[in-house]
Amino acid sequence: MSEQIIELTQFDEDEQPPISFTSEAEKAAEDAYFSEKMQAPNGLRVGLRGGGCAGFQYILDFTKPNDNDFIMELGKIKVYIDPVSATHLEGTIIDYVTSLMGNGFKFINPNATKTCGCGSSFG
């Protein structure tokens, strides 16, 4: 069995990652990571896929890194972002909100020109 080499792009100290997390989102991500009994190299994938009612759908998932992922630290876990998603998510803030309608992650994306009513997709 051959070992696969994964090339990750580590952000330098003077570089800004394309996304940021509020303290509430960081805590919620860490809580979910450890409740799922995840271990490195698994981390939190933040990305996009085509679909949803506005064009793109946000992705949050625990997974291993892929080739050419950007990697950033979020507290005690790693965050993986593919280069295409990073472009569309530049400047995005991820928050965790609690409301009467439920709890969940909220993407505040300055690149979104239209969003759906539920907030899980944008165009």
Buried (B, 14 or more C-beta within 10 A) or exposed (E): EEEEEBEBBEEEEEEEBBBBBBEBBBEBBBEBBEEEEBEEEBBBBBBBEEEBBBBBBBBBEBBBBEEEBBBBEBEEBBBBBBEEBBEBBBEBBBBBBEEEEEEBBBBBBEEBEEBBEEBBBBE
